[in-house]
Amino acid sequence: MDTKNQEFELVEQSGHTLTFLTGLVVGGLVGAVTMLLMAPQPGEKTRAELQAGALELRDRTATTMKDTITQVKSKANQIKADVQIKAQDLGQQGQDLLVRQLDHVSHAAEAGKKALQGSTNHTVV
């Protein structure tokens, strides 16, 4: 159940990251258009600034995406490791339970065998 919560948190974090990145891109575009409309300088200089701004935005977005992907992979690996540990624990618990049940059956079989031998010995006498 804890794993499902972790998965939900991971999906929720990914959704927040996607929303943030979308806002970053939309904000950058709105800023660029506003700059074009309000620019009191020649078009060539404005285009150069737009290009520089676009390159900076691209670099920041790429860095943010790489960081996000790294975090998601790390979280996924942690969840995978947790699931494997829980699976091993459950497997061990199952084996322990099986051994205990086999011991009970073995003791019951021995008691039944002794009871049969005892009743056979009393009958023969």
Backbone torsions as a table, in degrees:
resi	resn	phi	psi	omega
1	MET	NA	-36.8	178.3
2	ASP	-64.2	-34.9	179.0
3	THR	-64.9	-39.4	178.3
4	LYS	-63.5	-39.5	177.2
5	ASN	-63.2	-41.5	179.2
6	GLN	-64.3	-41.0	179.1
7	GLU	-64.5	-41.1	178.5
8	PHE	-63.4	-42.1	178.7
9	GLU	-63.7	-39.2	179.1
10	LEU	-63.5	-44.5	178.8
11	VAL	-65.5	-41.1	179.7
12	GLU	-63.7	-42.0	178.1
13	GLN	-64.7	-39.9	178.5
14	SER	-63.5	-38.7	177.9
15	GLY	-64.3	-40.5	177.9
16	HIS	-66.2	-39.2	180.0
17	THR	-65.6	-43.4	178.8
18	LEU	-62.1	-41.8	178.0
19	THR	-62.2	-42.8	179.1
20	PHE	-62.1	-46.8	-178.8
21	LEU	-64.1	-39.3	177.5
22	THR	-62.5	-44.3	177.8
23	GLY	-62.6	-37.9	178.6
24	LEU	-63.3	-46.6	-179.2
25	VAL	-66.6	-46.8	-179.8
26	VAL	-62.5	-42.7	178.1
27	GLY	-61.4	-41.0	177.4
28	GLY	-62.6	-42.6	179.3
29	LEU	-66.4	-43.2	178.3
30	VAL	-61.8	-41.9	177.9
31	GLY	-62.6	-41.0	-179.6
32	ALA	-65.5	-43.8	179.2
33	VAL	-65.4	-42.0	178.4
34	THR	-61.9	-42.4	179.3
35	MET	-61.5	-41.2	178.6
36	LEU	-62.2	-43.6	-176.8
37	LEU	-70.9	-31.7	-175.3
38	MET	-100.2	2.5	-173.4
39	ALA	-70.2	120.7	176.9
40	PRO	-93.3	18.5	-177.0
41	GLN	-116.9	170.0	-179.5
42	PRO	-61.9	154.1	-178.0
43	GLY	-60.0	-36.5	-178.9
44	GLU	-64.1	-43.1	179.2
45	LYS	-67.4	-40.4	178.6
46	THR	-62.7	-43.1	178.6
47	ARG	-62.8	-40.2	179.3
48	ALA	-63.5	-42.2	178.4
49	GLU	-67.0	-40.0	176.9
50	LEU	-61.4	-42.8	180.0
51	GLN	-64.0	-43.2	178.7
52	ALA	-63.1	-43.1	178.3
53	GLY	-63.5	-41.2	179.4
54	ALA	-64.5	-40.2	178.5
55	LEU	-65.3	-41.0	178.6
56	GLU	-64.3	-43.7	178.1
57	LEU	-61.5	-42.7	178.4
58	ARG	-60.7	-44.1	-179.7
59	ASP	-64.9	-43.6	179.0
60	ARG	-64.4	-41.3	178.9
61	THR	-64.1	-42.9	179.2
62	ALA	-62.9	-42.1	179.3
63	THR	-64.6	-44.5	179.5
64	THR	-62.5	-42.0	179.1
65	MET	-64.0	-43.0	179.1
66	LYS	-61.8	-43.6	179.0
67	ASP	-62.7	-42.8	180.0
68	THR	-64.6	-44.1	179.2
69	ILE	-62.2	-41.3	178.4
70	THR	-62.0	-43.4	179.3
71	GLN	-64.6	-42.3	-179.8
72	VAL	-65.1	-43.1	178.5
73	LYS	-63.0	-41.9	178.9
74	SER	-61.8	-45.6	179.6
75	LYS	-64.7	-41.1	179.1
76	ALA	-63.7	-41.3	178.1
77	ASN	-65.3	-37.7	177.9
78	GLN	-65.1	-43.3	178.4
79	ILE	-63.3	-42.1	179.2
80	LYS	-60.7	-44.4	179.7
81	ALA	-63.9	-41.7	179.0
82	ASP	-62.6	-42.1	179.6
83	VAL	-64.8	-41.6	179.4
84	GLN	-63.4	-41.2	179.1
85	ILE	-64.1	-44.4	179.3
86	LYS	-63.9	-38.8	178.9
87	ALA	-64.3	-41.4	178.1
88	GLN	-64.7	-41.6	178.4
89	ASP	-61.5	-45.1	179.2
90	LEU	-64.4	-39.3	177.2
91	GLY	-61.6	-42.7	179.0
92	GLN	-66.1	-41.4	177.7
93	GLN	-62.5	-39.8	177.8
94	GLY	-63.2	-42.3	178.4
95	GLN	-64.7	-42.0	178.6
96	ASP	-61.7	-43.1	178.8
97	LEU	-63.6	-41.6	178.6
98	LEU	-61.9	-43.2	179.3
99	VAL	-63.0	-43.2	179.4
100	ARG	-63.0	-42.0	-180.0
101	GLN	-66.4	-40.3	177.4
102	LEU	-63.9	-37.1	176.2
103	ASP	-63.0	-43.8	178.8
104	HIS	-61.4	-44.9	-180.0
105	VAL	-64.0	-41.7	179.5
106	SER	-62.4	-44.4	178.9
107	HIS	-65.1	-40.4	178.7
108	ALA	-64.6	-40.9	178.9
109	ALA	-64.8	-41.4	177.8
110	GLU	-63.1	-43.9	179.4
111	ALA	-63.1	-41.4	178.0
112	GLY	-64.6	-40.1	179.2
113	LYS	-63.6	-43.3	179.2
114	LYS	-66.0	-38.2	179.0
115	ALA	-64.9	-40.7	178.1
116	LEU	-66.3	-42.3	179.0
117	GLN	-65.6	-37.7	178.2
118	GLY	-65.9	-40.8	-178.9
119	SER	-73.1	-32.4	177.5
120	THR	-68.7	-40.3	179.6
121	ASN	-66.6	-36.6	179.8
122	HIS	-72.7	-32.3	-178.7
123	THR	-73.6	-38.3	-176.8
124	VAL	-69.9	-31.4	-175.3
125	VAL	-69.3	NA	NA
